[in-house]
Amino acid sequence: MLKKELDTPSLIIDLDIFEKNLVVMRDFASGAGKQLRPHAKTHKCPEIARRQLACGNCAGICAAKLSEAEALAQAGIGNILITSPISVPGKIARIGALNRAIPDLKVTVDHPVQVEQLASVAGKDSPIHLLIDVDPEMGRTGVAFDRALEFARFIAKFPQLVLDGVQCYAGHLQHIVSGAERNAESSRLMKRGAAAFRAIAAGFPGCRIFTGTGTGTSAADVLIPEVTDIQVGSYCMMDAEYLAVEHTGPEYAPALRMISSVISCNHAGHATIDAGTKAIYVTPGAPPRVIDGNTFRSSVAYDWNFGDEHGHLTFPENVVMAPGERVELVVSHCDPTVNLFDELWVVRGEEVVDRWEISLRGCCQ
């Protein structure tokens, strides 16, 4: 099948760009003496997780939610870190079952109640491995930097739990436009996380992991000596939001695209395509970008003004579009856009060479 024969809207992965992005990030991390722990919340696709692991230099795979981890495990993937704390009793029981089913499950915690709950489902022969989530002044999850050591001592009271490390992820910094500002702020926060990690590791020799980071701050964070691995996600796909910031490390090209088509063009200067808010996640300030091959069409702009089902393209009046004309977009934010689709069509050049299921789609529990 050729790319032009796909029904629209469809998500595609340019395999040449995707494979290059994997190698660039692998070599970047390896050169800095760090490992990768890629985050599956970006792609929600077991096949991509397998390829990230196969590319090498990986400490494991991250999942944001328990249901994502369960779906990865169902696909035969182990060594999963669940990066969000969990406390609902039903989910705690599911963690106990998952811990017995796969090797090297790790769970983040930020409250004594969660620790007690997890201890209740851990067994002598199946201890649960934990990472302390520290709050990088974001206020979303995590314990305060200066409370991390005290929290580690509380965890040590439970012999059926094993403290493996510390997580510090500053998600609010990833899209700061200024590279210098982003790097400086991430370095400041990660150094505070590193100090908490050192204090814990001094008293708990098994605490060997200091993980965190995202694609946007990775260039700064790998310079922190204590960092063992980085939880990068978007690098393998990329999106308009990341294209809008200054890059201070390696460049990653947009491998993820959306193929849409013109459905109405009765007015000079604008046309309607079949990809609205139900197809592309709305990210204020970072609309999708129209692309031709690997060249951005700066004369054609996308916005969500036409609502749920329809996208709005504007362009100079000397540009002519026809019904059925294909329009290729770099989406605004890859993670939630991927979550709207069942499959990724894999292309080399103009040829469709594979189809990968987005089997973690809708895993929000």
C-alpha positions in Angstrom: 0.0 0.0 0.0 1.1 3.5 -0.7 0.8 6.3 1.9 -1.6 8.2 -0.4 -4.0 5.3 -0.2 -4.5 5.5 3.6 -7.9 6.6 4.9 -7.8 9.9 6.6 -7.1 11.1 9.2 -4.4 8.5 10.0 -1.3 8.6 12.1 2.0 7.5 10.4 5.5 6.9 11.6 8.3 7.7 9.2 10.5 4.7 9.9 13.8 6.2 8.7 13.4 9.2 11.0 12.1 7.1 13.9 15.1 4.7 13.7 17.5 7.6 13.5 16.0 9.3 16.6 16.4 6.1 18.6 20.1 5.8 17.6 20.8 9.5 18.3 19.3 9.4 21.8 20.9 6.1 22.6 24.4 7.3 21.6 23.8 10.7 23.3 23.0 9.0 26.6 25.7 6.4 26.3 28.3 9.1 25.6 27.3 10.9 28.8 27.6 7.6 30.8 23.8 7.3 31.3 21.2 4.8 30.4 17.7 5.3 28.9 14.5 4.4 30.6 12.1 5.4 27.7 8.6 6.5 28.7 5.8 4.5 27.0 3.2 7.2 27.8 4.3 8.9 24.6 3.7 6.2 22.1 1.5 3.7 24.0 2.7 1.0 21.6 4.4 -2.2 22.7 6.2 -2.5 19.3 7.9 0.8 19.9 8.9 -0.2 23.4 10.4 -3.4 22.0 12.4 -1.5 19.5 13.6 1.0 22.1 14.9 -1.9 24.2 16.4 -3.6 21.2 18.3 -0.4 20.2 20.3 -0.8 23.4 21.5 1.1 26.5 18.1 0.8 28.2 17.6 0.3 31.9 13.9 -0.5 31.4 10.7 1.0 30.2 8.5 3.6 32.0 4.7 3.6 32.2 2.6 6.4 33.6 -0.3 4.3 34.8 -0.8 0.8 36.1 -3.0 -0.1 33.2 -0.2 0.9 30.8 2.2 -1.4 32.7 -0.3 -4.3 32.6 -0.7 -3.9 28.8 3.1 -3.8 28.3 3.4 -6.9 30.5 0.7 -8.6 28.4 2.8 -7.9 25.4 5.8 -9.7 27.0 7.7 -6.6 28.3 9.1 -6.6 31.8 11.4 -4.3 33.8 8.7 -1.6 34.0 8.8 1.5 36.2 5.4 3.0 37.0 6.2 6.6 37.4 3.0 7.9 39.1 2.1 7.0 42.7 -0.9 4.6 43.2 -3.1 4.3 46.3 -6.6 3.0 45.3 -7.0 -0.5 47.1 -8.1 -2.2 43.9 -5.0 -1.0 42.0 -2.8 -2.0 44.9 -4.0 -5.6 44.6 -3.3 -5.4 40.8 0.2 -4.2 41.5 0.7 -7.3 43.7 -0.4 -9.5 40.9 1.7 -7.7 38.3 4.8 -7.9 40.6 4.4 -11.7 40.7 3.9 -11.9 37.0 6.9 -10.0 35.5 10.5 -9.4 36.5 11.8 -6.2 37.8 8.6 -4.2 38.4 9.3 -0.9 40.1 6.7 1.5 41.7 7.0 5.1 42.7 5.7 6.2 46.1 5.3 9.6 47.9 3.2 8.9 51.0 3.3 6.5 53.9 -0.2 5.2 53.2 1.0 3.9 49.8 3.9 2.2 51.4 1.7 0.4 53.9 -0.7 -0.6 51.1 2.1 -2.0 49.0 3.6 -3.9 51.9 0.2 -5.6 52.4 0.3 -7.2 48.9 4.1 -7.9 48.8 5.3 -11.3 49.8 8.5 -12.7 51.2 9.3 -14.3 47.9 8.0 -11.4 45.8 9.1 -8.1 47.4 7.9 -5.0 45.7 10.7 -2.6 44.6 10.1 1.1 45.2 11.4 4.5 44.1 10.8 7.6 46.1 9.2 10.3 44.0 10.6 13.7 45.0 8.7 16.9 44.1 10.8 19.2 41.8 8.9 22.3 43.2 6.1 21.4 40.8 3.5 20.5 43.4 2.0 17.6 41.4 3.5 14.5 43.0 6.4 13.7 45.2 7.8 14.3 48.7 9.8 17.5 49.4 13.5 17.2 48.9 14.2 17.7 52.6 11.7 14.9 53.6 13.1 12.2 51.3 15.5 10.7 53.8 12.9 10.5 56.5 10.6 8.8 54.0 13.3 6.3 53.1 13.6 5.4 56.8 9.9 4.7 57.0 10.1 2.4 53.9 12.9 0.5 55.6 10.5 -0.6 58.3 8.9 -3.0 55.9 11.1 -6.0 55.0 8.8 -7.0 52.1 9.7 -3.8 50.3 12.9 -2.9 48.6 14.1 0.7 48.1 15.8 0.9 44.7 16.1 4.6 44.2 14.8 8.1 43.7 12.8 9.7 40.9 12.8 13.4 40.1 10.9 14.5 37.0 10.3 18.2 36.3 7.6 17.9 33.7 6.8 21.6 33.9 10.2 22.6 32.5 10.2 20.5 29.3 8.8 23.2 27.0 10.4 26.3 28.3 11.3 28.1 25.0 14.7 29.4 26.1 17.3 26.6 26.2 19.5 28.5 28.6 16.6 29.1 31.0 15.3 25.6 30.8 18.8 24.1 31.4 19.6 26.3 34.3 16.3 25.6 36.1 16.5 21.9 35.5 20.1 21.8 36.7 19.1 23.6 39.9 16.3 21.2 40.6 18.1 18.0 39.6 21.0 18.9 41.9 18.6 19.2 44.8 17.3 15.8 43.8 20.8 14.4 43.6 21.5 15.7 47.1 18.5 13.8 48.4 19.6 10.7 46.5 23.1 10.9 48.0 21.8 11.2 51.5 19.5 8.2 51.1 22.2 6.1 49.3 24.6 6.7 52.1 22.4 4.8 54.5 20.7 2.4 52.1 23.3 0.7 49.8 20.6 -0.8 47.7 19.4 2.6 46.6 21.3 2.9 43.3 18.9 4.5 40.8 18.4 8.3 40.3 16.1 8.7 37.4 14.0 11.4 35.9 14.3 13.9 33.0 12.4 14.4 29.8 13.4 15.0 26.2 13.4 18.8 26.8 15.8 18.8 29.7 17.9 15.8 28.9 20.9 17.8 27.6 21.3 19.5 31.0 20.3 16.5 33.2 22.9 14.1 31.9 25.5 16.5 33.3 24.4 15.6 36.8 26.8 12.9 38.0 24.3 11.1 40.2 21.7 10.6 37.4 21.7 7.0 36.3 19.1 7.0 33.6 16.8 9.4 31.8 13.0 8.9 31.2 12.8 10.5 27.8 9.6 9.9 25.8 8.9 12.4 22.9 12.3 12.0 21.3 11.2 9.0 19.2 8.2 10.8 17.7 8.5 14.6 18.3 5.8 17.2 17.8 5.1 20.9 17.2 5.4 21.8 20.9 9.0 20.5 21.0 9.8 22.1 17.6 8.9 25.5 19.2 11.7 25.4 21.8 15.4 26.0 21.6 17.4 22.8 21.5 20.7 22.6 23.3 21.4 18.9 22.7 21.0 16.5 19.8 18.2 17.2 17.3 15.3 14.8 16.9 13.2 15.1 13.8 9.4 14.7 13.7 8.8 11.0 12.9 5.1 11.1 13.8 2.8 12.7 11.2 -0.9 12.9 10.6 -2.3 12.3 7.1 -5.5 14.3 6.6 -7.4 15.4 3.5 -9.2 18.5 2.2 -13.0 18.0 2.4 -14.1 21.5 1.4 -12.3 24.4 -0.4 -15.0 26.8 -1.7 -13.4 29.9 -0.4 -10.2 31.7 -1.4 -7.5 31.7 1.3 -8.8 28.8 3.4 -9.9 25.2 3.3 -11.4 22.6 5.6 -9.7 19.2 6.4 -11.0 16.2 8.2 -8.8 16.5 11.3 -10.3 18.6 14.1 -10.1 18.4 17.9 -11.2 14.8 18.0 -8.1 13.9 15.9 -5.5 16.3 17.2 -5.0 17.2 20.8 -5.3 21.0 21.4 -2.1 22.6 22.7 -2.4 26.4 22.9 0.5 28.1 21.3 1.7 25.1 19.4 -0.7 24.3 16.6 0.1 21.5 14.2 2.5 22.4 11.4 1.9 21.5 7.7 4.7 19.6 6.1 5.6 18.5 2.6 8.0 15.6 2.9 10.5 17.0 5.4 10.0 20.6 4.5 7.6 22.8 6.5 5.0 24.8 4.4 5.2 28.1 6.2 2.6 29.6 3.9 -0.1 27.2 5.1 -1.3 27.4 8.8 -3.5 25.1 10.8 -5.9 26.0 13.6 -8.8 24.3 15.4 -11.4 27.0 14.6 -13.7 24.6 12.8 -14.3 22.4 15.8 -14.5 18.7 16.6 -14.5 17.1 13.2 -12.8 19.7 11.0 -9.5 21.5 10.8 -9.0 25.0 9.4 -6.2 25.7 6.9 -5.4 29.3 5.9 -3.0 30.3 3.1 -2.4 33.1 0.6 -5.1 33.5 -2.0 -2.7 32.4 -4.8 -2.5 28.9 -3.2 -5.1 26.5 -4.6 -6.3 23.3 -2.9 -8.6 20.7 -4.3 -11.1 18.2 -2.6 -9.3 15.1 -1.6 -5.9 16.7 -1.5 -3.6 15.1 1.1 -2.3 17.3 3.9 0.5 16.1 6.2 0.8 17.5 9.7 3.2 17.4 12.5 0.8 17.2 15.5 0.8 19.6 18.4 1.5 17.2 21.2 2.3 13.6 20.4 1.3 11.8 23.7 -2.5 12.7 23.8 -2.9 12.7 20.1 -1.6 9.1 19.8 -4.1 8.2 22.5 -6.9 9.1 20.1 -6.0 6.4 17.5 -5.9 2.6 17.4 -2.9 2.1 15.1 0.3 3.7 13.6 0.9 3.1 9.9 4.7 2.7 9.4 6.1 4.1 6.2 9.4 4.2 4.3 9.3 6.9 1.7 5.8 6.7 0.2 5.3 3.0 0.9 3.4 1.6 4.0 5.6 -1.2 5.3 3.9 -2.1 8.6 1.1 -1.4 11.1 1.7 -1.1 14.8 -1.2 -1.3 17.3 -1.5 1.4 19.9 -2.7 -1.2 22.4 -2.1 1.1 25.4 -4.7 3.5 24.0 -7.2 4.5 26.7 -5.1 3.0 29.5 -5.8 5.8 32.0 -6.3 3.8 35.2 
